[in-house]
Amino acid sequence: MTKEKIILGIDPGTTIMGFGLIKITGKKMHFVQMNELQLKKYSDPYTKLKLIFDRTIELIDTYHPDEIAIEAPFYGKNVQSMLKLGRAQGVAMAAGLSRQIPITEYLPKKIKMAITGNGNASKEQVAKMLQNTLGLKSLPKNLDSTDGLAAAVCHFYNEGRVDIGKSYSGWEAFVKQNESRVRKKEK
């Protein structure tokens, strides 16, 4: 029997939260849905956070994802924007954690690299690649939903890979930091 699983990808935001869902059957990926939660019309930041939480819970209860992939906020020049994005991300994560769903966070550059092979790709390039990969007939006007979908696809592509989140300057540094993984040459 082929194992199936659903991955929910979220691009958190306080103006628009984009999300996408894919179903994995064996080693094949299938598009399920993508959409966005519009938050522009709400001025109260706490109302926005509640709506993000509620919509994430609704998605979880409707689609029963096995895993959640979420885009990490990136550091820009505006600290207030970073704080707001971090809150939006935290609320979406709390919704998933309240349902015991494993969450993986990906930097925007990692998502772009996984989808297009270029960590500096534009939103349009990511969306076009997803359209080709998943056979989407059309793309949405706002690309926040494709960003959420991209997080889910990135997670699928990175499945089973060990990402220890370290960087190495060469083999010596790798060996020094991973002595338990290196077989010693017997004398």
PyRosetta script that sets phi, psi and omega in degrees:
from pyrosetta import init, pose_from_sequence

init()
pose = pose_from_sequence("MTKEKIILGIDPGTTIMGFGLIKITGKKMHFVQMNELQLKKYSDPYTKLKLIFDRTIELIDTYHPDEIAIEAPFYGKNVQSMLKLGRAQGVAMAAGLSRQIPITEYLPKKIKMAITGNGNASKEQVAKMLQNTLGLKSLPKNLDSTDGLAAAVCHFYNEGRVDIGKSYSGWEAFVKQNESRVRKKEK")
pose.set_psi(1, 133.7)
pose.set_omega(1, -179.5)
pose.set_phi(2, -81.1)
pose.set_psi(2, 130.0)
pose.set_omega(2, -179.4)
pose.set_phi(3, -78.9)
pose.set_psi(3, 134.9)
pose.set_omega(3, 177.3)
pose.set_phi(4, -113.2)
pose.set_psi(4, 148.6)
pose.set_omega(4, 171.9)
pose.set_phi(5, -152.2)
pose.set_psi(5, 157.8)
pose.set_omega(5, -179.2)
pose.set_phi(6, -117.3)
pose.set_psi(6, 135.7)
pose.set_omega(6, 177.1)
pose.set_phi(7, -117.2)
pose.set_psi(7, 127.4)
pose.set_omega(7, 175.0)
pose.set_phi(8, -100.7)
pose.set_psi(8, 124.3)
pose.set_omega(8, 176.4)
pose.set_phi(9, -107.6)
pose.set_psi(9, 136.2)
pose.set_omega(9, -177.9)
pose.set_phi(10, -128.8)
pose.set_psi(10, 132.8)
pose.set_omega(10, 170.7)
pose.set_phi(11, -110.2)
pose.set_psi(11, 95.9)
pose.set_omega(11, -174.2)
pose.set_phi(12, -71.5)
pose.set_psi(12, 147.2)
pose.set_omega(12, 176.8)
pose.set_phi(13, -164.5)
pose.set_psi(13, 158.2)
pose.set_omega(13, 179.7)
pose.set_phi(14, -97.0)
pose.set_psi(14, -6.1)
pose.set_omega(14, 174.0)
pose.set_phi(15, -104.9)
pose.set_psi(15, -46.8)
pose.set_omega(15, 176.7)
pose.set_phi(16, -140.0)
pose.set_psi(16, 129.9)
pose.set_omega(16, 171.4)
pose.set_phi(17, -105.5)
pose.set_psi(17, 117.9)
pose.set_omega(17, 177.8)
pose.set_phi(18, -95.4)
pose.set_psi(18, 145.9)
pose.set_omega(18, 177.1)
pose.set_phi(19, -147.8)
pose.set_psi(19, 153.6)
pose.set_omega(19, 177.7)
pose.set_phi(20, -148.9)
pose.set_psi(20, 151.1)
pose.set_omega(20, -179.7)
pose.set_phi(21, -127.4)
pose.set_psi(21, 138.0)
pose.set_omega(21, 173.3)
pose.set_phi(22, -127.9)
pose.set_psi(22, 152.2)
pose.set_omega(22, 175.3)
pose.set_phi(23, -112.5)
pose.set_psi(23, 133.6)
pose.set_omega(23, 178.4)
pose.set_phi(24, -107.0)
pose.set_psi(24, 124.9)
pose.set_omega(24, 175.2)
pose.set_phi(25, -121.7)
pose.set_psi(25, 110.3)
pose.set_omega(25, -173.4)
pose.set_phi(26, 64.7)
pose.set_psi(26, -114.6)
pose.set_omega(26, 178.1)
pose.set_phi(27, -113.7)
pose.set_psi(27, 13.6)
pose.set_omega(27, -179.2)
pose.set_phi(28, -104.3)
pose.set_psi(28, 143.9)
pose.set_omega(28, -177.5)
pose.set_phi(29, -109.8)
pose.set_psi(29, 135.3)
pose.set_omega(29, 179.2)
pose.set_phi(30, -129.3)
pose.set_psi(30, 137.3)
pose.set_omega(30, 177.4)
pose.set_phi(31, -71.3)
pose.set_psi(31, 134.4)
pose.set_omega(31, 176.4)
pose.set_phi(32, -109.8)
pose.set_psi(32, -57.2)
pose.set_omega(32, -175.8)
pose.set_phi(33, -166.2)
pose.set_psi(33, 154.0)
pose.set_omega(33, 167.8)
pose.set_phi(34, -147.4)
pose.set_psi(34, 148.8)
pose.set_omega(34, -179.0)
pose.set_phi(35, -167.1)
pose.set_psi(35, -172.1)
pose.set_omega(35, 178.8)
pose.set_phi(36, -145.6)
pose.set_psi(36, 154.9)
pose.set_omega(36, 175.0)
pose.set_phi(37, -106.2)
pose.set_psi(37, 115.3)
pose.set_omega(37, -179.7)
pose.set_phi(38, -83.4)
pose.set_psi(38, 124.3)
pose.set_omega(38, -177.7)
pose.set_phi(39, -120.0)
pose.set_psi(39, 2.4)
pose.set_omega(39, -175.7)
pose.set_phi(40, -57.0)
pose.set_psi(40, -37.7)
pose.set_omega(40, -172.9)
pose.set_phi(41, -74.9)
pose.set_psi(41, -8.3)
pose.set_omega(41, -179.7)
pose.set_phi(42, -99.5)
pose.set_psi(42, 127.5)
pose.set_omega(42, -179.3)
pose.set_phi(43, -93.4)
pose.set_psi(43, -26.5)
pose.set_omega(43, -178.1)
pose.set_phi(44, -77.2)
pose.set_psi(44, 119.0)
pose.set_omega(44, -177.1)
pose.set_phi(45, -63.3)
pose.set_psi(45, -28.8)
pose.set_omega(45, -179.2)
pose.set_phi(46, -75.3)
pose.set_psi(46, -32.2)
pose.set_omega(46, 174.1)
pose.set_phi(47, -63.6)
pose.set_psi(47, -42.7)
pose.set_omega(47, 178.5)
pose.set_phi(48, -59.7)
pose.set_psi(48, -44.5)
pose.set_omega(48, -179.8)
pose.set_phi(49, -63.9)
pose.set_psi(49, -40.2)
pose.set_omega(49, 178.2)
pose.set_phi(50, -64.1)
pose.set_psi(50, -41.7)
pose.set_omega(50, 179.0)
pose.set_phi(51, -64.6)
pose.set_psi(51, -38.6)
pose.set_omega(51, 176.5)
pose.set_phi(52, -62.3)
pose.set_psi(52, -46.3)
pose.set_omega(52, 179.3)
pose.set_phi(53, -61.1)
pose.set_psi(53, -50.1)
pose.set_omega(53, -177.6)
pose.set_phi(54, -60.9)
pose.set_psi(54, -43.1)
pose.set_omega(54, -179.1)
pose.set_phi(55, -67.5)
pose.set_psi(55, -38.2)
pose.set_omega(55, 178.3)
pose.set_phi(56, -64.7)
pose.set_psi(56, -43.2)
pose.set_omega(56, 176.7)
pose.set_phi(57, -61.3)
pose.set_psi(57, -42.7)
pose.set_omega(57, 179.3)
pose.set_phi(58, -60.4)
pose.set_psi(58, -43.8)
pose.set_omega(58, 177.5)
pose.set_phi(59, -62.1)
pose.set_psi(59, -42.6)
pose.set_omega(59, 179.9)
pose.set_phi(60, -63.7)
pose.set_psi(60, -46.3)
pose.set_omega(60, -178.3)
pose.set_phi(61, -69.8)
pose.set_psi(61, -25.6)
pose.set_omega(61, 179.7)
pose.set_phi(62, -83.7)
pose.set_psi(62, -46.6)
pose.set_omega(62, -171.7)
pose.set_phi(63, -103.3)
pose.set_psi(63, -12.8)
pose.set_omega(63, 179.1)
pose.set_phi(64, 50.2)
pose.set_psi(64, 57.9)
pose.set_omega(64, 179.6)
pose.set_phi(65, -64.9)
pose.set_psi(65, 147.1)
pose.set_omega(65, 177.4)
pose.set_phi(66, -85.2)
pose.set_psi(66, -26.0)
pose.set_omega(66, -177.9)
pose.set_phi(67, -147.8)
pose.set_psi(67, 155.3)
pose.set_omega(67, 176.5)
pose.set_phi(68, -124.3)
pose.set_psi(68, 133.3)
pose.set_omega(68, 173.6)
pose.set_phi(69, -114.2)
pose.set_psi(69, 130.2)
pose.set_omega(69, -175.6)
pose.set_phi(70, -130.3)
pose.set_psi(70, 139.3)
pose.set_omega(70, 178.4)
pose.set_phi(71, -77.0)
pose.set_psi(71, 130.5)
pose.set_omega(71, 179.1)
pose.set_phi(72, -77.5)
pose.set_psi(72, 144.0)
pose.set_omega(72, 175.7)
pose.set_phi(73, -67.1)
pose.set_psi(73, 142.5)
pose.set_omega(73, 178.6)
pose.set_phi(74, -102.9)
pose.set_psi(74, 151.4)
pose.set_omega(74, -177.4)
pose.set_phi(75, -80.9)
pose.set_psi(75, 121.1)
pose.set_omega(75, 175.4)
pose.set_phi(76, -112.0)
pose.set_psi(76, -163.7)
pose.set_omega(76, -179.9)
pose.set_phi(77, -80.7)
pose.set_psi(77, -23.5)
pose.set_omega(77, -175.6)
pose.set_phi(78, -96.3)
pose.set_psi(78, 107.3)
pose.set_omega(78, -177.7)
pose.set_phi(79, -64.5)
pose.set_psi(79, -36.6)
pose.set_omega(79, 179.6)
pose.set_phi(80, -62.8)
pose.set_psi(80, -40.3)
pose.set_omega(80, 177.5)
pose.set_phi(81, -63.5)
pose.set_psi(81, -41.8)
pose.set_omega(81, 179.0)
pose.set_phi(82, -61.8)
pose.set_psi(82, -42.8)
pose.set_omega(82, 179.1)
pose.set_phi(83, -62.3)
pose.set_psi(83, -45.1)
pose.set_omega(83, 179.7)
pose.set_phi(84, -63.4)
pose.set_psi(84, -43.9)
pose.set_omega(84, 178.4)
pose.set_phi(85, -63.2)
pose.set_psi(85, -40.6)
pose.set_omega(85, 178.3)
pose.set_phi(86, -62.4)
pose.set_psi(86, -38.3)
pose.set_omega(86, 177.1)
pose.set_phi(87, -65.8)
pose.set_psi(87, -44.9)
pose.set_omega(87, 179.7)
pose.set_phi(88, -60.6)
pose.set_psi(88, -43.6)
pose.set_omega(88, 178.6)
pose.set_phi(89, -63.8)
pose.set_psi(89, -44.1)
pose.set_omega(89, -179.4)
pose.set_phi(90, -61.6)
pose.set_psi(90, -39.4)
pose.set_omega(90, 179.4)
pose.set_phi(91, -66.9)
pose.set_psi(91, -43.0)
pose.set_omega(91, 177.3)
pose.set_phi(92, -63.2)
pose.set_psi(92, -40.1)
pose.set_omega(92, 178.1)
pose.set_phi(93, -65.5)
pose.set_psi(93, -41.3)
pose.set_omega(93, 179.7)
pose.set_phi(94, -61.2)
pose.set_psi(94, -37.6)
pose.set_omega(94, 178.1)
pose.set_phi(95, -62.0)
pose.set_psi(95, -46.0)
pose.set_omega(95, 178.5)
pose.set_phi(96, -64.8)
pose.set_psi(96, -42.6)
pose.set_omega(96, -179.8)
pose.set_phi(97, -65.8)
pose.set_psi(97, -31.7)
pose.set_omega(97, 179.3)
pose.set_phi(98, -66.9)
pose.set_psi(98, -17.8)
pose.set_omega(98, 177.3)
pose.set_phi(99, -109.2)
pose.set_psi(99, 14.7)
pose.set_omega(99, 178.7)
pose.set_phi(100, 56.0)
pose.set_psi(100, 42.0)
pose.set_omega(100, 178.4)
pose.set_phi(101, -101.8)
pose.set_psi(101, 128.0)
pose.set_omega(101, 178.4)
pose.set_phi(102, -62.4)
pose.set_psi(102, 138.6)
pose.set_omega(102, -177.8)
pose.set_phi(103, -122.3)
pose.set_psi(103, 135.8)
pose.set_omega(103, 174.6)
pose.set_phi(104, -123.6)
pose.set_psi(104, 135.1)
pose.set_omega(104, -177.7)
pose.set_phi(105, -105.0)
pose.set_psi(105, 135.9)
pose.set_omega(105, 179.7)
pose.set_phi(106, -126.8)
pose.set_psi(106, 136.7)
pose.set_omega(106, 174.0)
pose.set_phi(107, -69.2)
pose.set_psi(107, 147.6)
pose.set_omega(107, 179.7)
pose.set_phi(108, -53.3)
pose.set_psi(108, -40.5)
pose.set_omega(108, 179.4)
pose.set_phi(109, -63.1)
pose.set_psi(109, -37.4)
pose.set_omega(109, 179.3)
pose.set_phi(110, -66.5)
pose.set_psi(110, -40.5)
pose.set_omega(110, 178.9)
pose.set_phi(111, -64.1)
pose.set_psi(111, -47.7)
pose.set_omega(111, 179.8)
pose.set_phi(112, -60.9)
pose.set_psi(112, -40.5)
pose.set_omega(112, 179.2)
pose.set_phi(113, -64.0)
pose.set_psi(113, -42.5)
pose.set_omega(113, -179.1)
pose.set_phi(114, -64.9)
pose.set_psi(114, -37.2)
pose.set_omega(114, -175.5)
pose.set_phi(115, -83.6)
pose.set_psi(115, -44.7)
pose.set_omega(115, -172.0)
pose.set_phi(116, -111.8)
pose.set_psi(116, -15.4)
pose.set_omega(116, -174.0)
pose.set_phi(117, 85.4)
pose.set_psi(117, 3.4)
pose.set_omega(117, -179.2)
pose.set_phi(118, -133.7)
pose.set_psi(118, 114.3)
pose.set_omega(118, -179.1)
pose.set_phi(119, -67.5)
pose.set_psi(119, -11.3)
pose.set_omega(119, 178.9)
pose.set_phi(120, -109.7)
pose.set_psi(120, 18.5)
pose.set_omega(120, -178.7)
pose.set_phi(121, -62.9)
pose.set_psi(121, 153.1)
pose.set_omega(121, 177.4)
pose.set_phi(122, -80.7)
pose.set_psi(122, 164.9)
pose.set_omega(122, 175.6)
pose.set_phi(123, -57.6)
pose.set_psi(123, -38.6)
pose.set_omega(123, -178.8)
pose.set_phi(124, -65.2)
pose.set_psi(124, -40.9)
pose.set_omega(124, 178.5)
pose.set_phi(125, -64.9)
pose.set_psi(125, -41.6)
pose.set_omega(125, 178.2)
pose.set_phi(126, -62.1)
pose.set_psi(126, -46.7)
pose.set_omega(126, -178.9)
pose.set_phi(127, -61.4)
pose.set_psi(127, -43.3)
pose.set_omega(127, -179.2)
pose.set_phi(128, -64.6)
pose.set_psi(128, -40.2)
pose.set_omega(128, 178.9)
pose.set_phi(129, -65.5)
pose.set_psi(129, -41.1)
pose.set_omega(129, 176.6)
pose.set_phi(130, -62.9)
pose.set_psi(130, -39.9)
pose.set_omega(130, 179.3)
pose.set_phi(131, -60.0)
pose.set_psi(131, -44.6)
pose.set_omega(131, 179.1)
pose.set_phi(132, -68.3)
pose.set_psi(132, -45.1)
pose.set_omega(132, -176.1)
pose.set_phi(133, -65.6)
pose.set_psi(133, -42.9)
pose.set_omega(133, -174.8)
pose.set_phi(134, -98.9)
pose.set_psi(134, -0.9)
pose.set_omega(134, 178.9)
pose.set_phi(135, 67.5)
pose.set_psi(135, 37.4)
pose.set_omega(135, 179.9)
pose.set_phi(136, -74.2)
pose.set_psi(136, 134.4)
pose.set_omega(136, -178.8)
pose.set_phi(137, -68.4)
pose.set_psi(137, -40.1)
pose.set_omega(137, -179.4)
pose.set_phi(138, -145.9)
pose.set_psi(138, 167.9)
pose.set_omega(138, 178.8)
pose.set_phi(139, -112.4)
pose.set_psi(139, 149.5)
pose.set_omega(139, 178.8)
pose.set_phi(140, -71.3)
pose.set_psi(140, 161.4)
pose.set_omega(140, 179.0)
pose.set_phi(141, -63.4)
pose.set_psi(141, -51.2)
pose.set_omega(141, 175.2)
pose.set_phi(142, -88.4)
pose.set_psi(142, 139.2)
pose.set_omega(142, -176.5)
pose.set_phi(143, -97.3)
pose.set_psi(143, 15.1)
pose.set_omega(143, 176.4)
pose.set_phi(144, -67.2)
pose.set_psi(144, -34.8)
pose.set_omega(144, 179.1)
pose.set_phi(145, -68.6)
pose.set_psi(145, -36.4)
pose.set_omega(145, 176.5)
pose.set_phi(146, -70.2)
pose.set_psi(146, -28.4)
pose.set_omega(146, 174.8)
pose.set_phi(147, -65.7)
pose.set_psi(147, -40.5)
pose.set_omega(147, 175.9)
pose.set_phi(148, -64.3)
pose.set_psi(148, -43.7)
pose.set_omega(148, 177.5)
pose.set_phi(149, -61.7)
pose.set_psi(149, -39.6)
pose.set_omega(149, 179.5)
pose.set_phi(150, -61.4)
pose.set_psi(150, -36.9)
pose.set_omega(150, 178.2)
pose.set_phi(151, -62.7)
pose.set_psi(151, -41.5)
pose.set_omega(151, 178.9)
pose.set_phi(152, -65.1)
pose.set_psi(152, -43.9)
pose.set_omega(152, -179.7)
pose.set_phi(153, -66.3)
pose.set_psi(153, -40.8)
pose.set_omega(153, 176.3)
pose.set_phi(154, -57.4)
pose.set_psi(154, -43.1)
pose.set_omega(154, -179.9)
pose.set_phi(155, -62.7)
pose.set_psi(155, -43.2)
pose.set_omega(155, 177.5)
pose.set_phi(156, -60.6)
pose.set_psi(156, -45.4)
pose.set_omega(156, -179.6)
pose.set_phi(157, -64.4)
pose.set_psi(157, -30.2)
pose.set_omega(157, -177.2)
pose.set_phi(158, -93.7)
pose.set_psi(158, 0.5)
pose.set_omega(158, -178.4)
pose.set_phi(159, -60.3)
pose.set_psi(159, 134.4)
pose.set_omega(159, 177.5)
pose.set_phi(160, 82.0)
pose.set_psi(160, -8.7)
pose.set_omega(160, 176.9)
pose.set_phi(161, -88.1)
pose.set_psi(161, 139.9)
pose.set_omega(161, 176.9)
pose.set_phi(162, -86.5)
pose.set_psi(162, 117.7)
pose.set_omega(162, 178.2)
pose.set_phi(163, -116.1)
pose.set_psi(163, 100.6)
pose.set_omega(163, -175.0)
pose.set_phi(164, -89.8)
pose.set_psi(164, 0.3)
pose.set_omega(164, 173.1)
pose.set_phi(165, 66.5)
pose.set_psi(165, 24.5)
pose.set_omega(165, 178.1)
pose.set_phi(166, -116.6)
pose.set_psi(166, 157.1)
pose.set_omega(166, 173.1)
pose.set_phi(167, -118.8)
pose.set_psi(167, 149.9)
pose.set_omega(167, -176.6)
pose.set_phi(168, -125.2)
pose.set_psi(168, 144.8)
pose.set_omega(168, 179.2)
pose.set_phi(169, -90.4)
pose.set_psi(169, -6.1)
pose.set_omega(169, 179.2)
pose.set_phi(170, 168.2)
pose.set_psi(170, -177.0)
pose.set_omega(170, -177.7)
pose.set_phi(171, -61.9)
pose.set_psi(171, -39.6)
pose.set_omega(171, -179.6)
pose.set_phi(172, -58.9)
pose.set_psi(172, -44.1)
pose.set_omega(172, 179.6)
pose.set_phi(173, -65.6)
pose.set_psi(173, -40.6)
pose.set_omega(173, 178.4)
pose.set_phi(174, -60.9)
pose.set_psi(174, -49.5)
pose.set_omega(174, -178.5)
pose.set_phi(175, -61.3)
pose.set_psi(175, -43.8)
pose.set_omega(175, -178.7)
pose.set_phi(176, -61.7)
pose.set_psi(176, -39.2)
pose.set_omega(176, -178.0)
pose.set_phi(177, -85.6)
pose.set_psi(177, -8.9)
pose.set_omega(177, -176.5)
pose.set_phi(178, -133.3)
pose.set_psi(178, 42.9)
pose.set_omega(178, -176.0)
pose.set_phi(179, -56.3)
pose.set_psi(179, -33.5)
pose.set_omega(179, -178.5)
pose.set_phi(180, -71.1)
pose.set_psi(180, -17.0)
pose.set_omega(180, -178.6)
pose.set_phi(181, -97.6)
pose.set_psi(181, -5.3)
pose.set_omega(181, -174.6)
pose.set_phi(182, -106.6)
pose.set_psi(182, 129.4)
pose.set_omega(182, 177.8)
pose.set_phi(183, -80.5)
pose.set_psi(183, 128.0)
pose.set_omega(183, -179.6)
pose.set_phi(184, -80.4)
pose.set_psi(184, 139.8)
pose.set_omega(184, 177.2)
pose.set_phi(185, -77.8)
pose.set_psi(185, 127.1)
pose.set_omega(185, -179.7)
pose.set_phi(186, -79.6)
pose.set_psi(186, 141.2)
pose.set_omega(186, -178.2)
pose.set_phi(187, -88.2)
pose.dump_pdb("model.pdb")
